[in-house]
Amino acid sequence: MCEIERISELLKKQNKTQKELTDYLGVSKNLFTEWKAGRNHSYWKYLKEIADCLDCSIDYLVGRTDIPDVNKG
């Protein structure tokens, strides 16, 4: 599972919207659409902020662990 799939999965599990995440990051919703389509990979520079927003580890986002909870891995 790639980073964007994990981000989308966590958004759904936490009942958060893409807009909530993009507002938190200060980026446009269109940019998130570009990320999902694989046309832009600039989300890499936001991994720390994304992990903070979704209360998970960067290791989970990049596939180094399958445990999303930052306190359990």
DOTOR-929598 format. One record per residue (C-alpha): residue in three letters; y negated, x, z negated. Coordinates in steps of 0.02 Angstrom, whole numbers, plus 50000, padded with zeros to 5 digits. Layout:
BEGIN
ALAYXZ;...
***
This chain:
BEGIN
MET500005000050000;CYS498315007350049;GLU496775007749939;ILE495944992550017;GLU497534982249996;ARG497584986949812;ILE495734982849792;SER495994965849876;GLU497524962549768;LEU496584966449607;LEU495104955649660;LYS496294941049686;LYS497234943949522;GLN495584944849426;ASN494824929849516;LYS493394940649576;THR492594939149746;GLN492214952449875;LYS490384947949850;GLU490504951849664;LEU491224968949705;THR489974972649842;ASP488534967049730;TYR489194978449593;LEU489274992949716;GLY487604988849798;VAL488364987849972;SER488424973950101;LYS489864961750115;ASN489934966950299;LEU490354984650243;PHE491834977950142;THR492404968850299;GLU492314985550393;TRP493364993650256;LYS494684979950267;ALA494744981550456;GLY494975000450442;ARG493395004050541;ASN492545012650396;HIS493245022750251;SER491655025750154;TYR492425016650006;TRP493135033549954;LYS491445038349883;TYR491455022349778;LEU493205024249703;LYS492575027849527;GLU491415012749530;ILE492765001649607;ALA493995007049473;ASP492695003449338;CYS492314986249410;LEU494164981749424;ASP494654989949259;CYS495985000849337;SER496255019349367;ILE495775028749523;ASP497585034749526;TYR498135016649546;LEU496895013749687;VAL497505028949785;GLY499345025549754;ARG499745039349629;THR500395026349506;ASP500945008249516;ILE500205004249346;PRO498474996749372;ASP497994995649187;VAL496955010949149;ASN497565010648967;LYS499425010149009;GLY499585024149135;
***
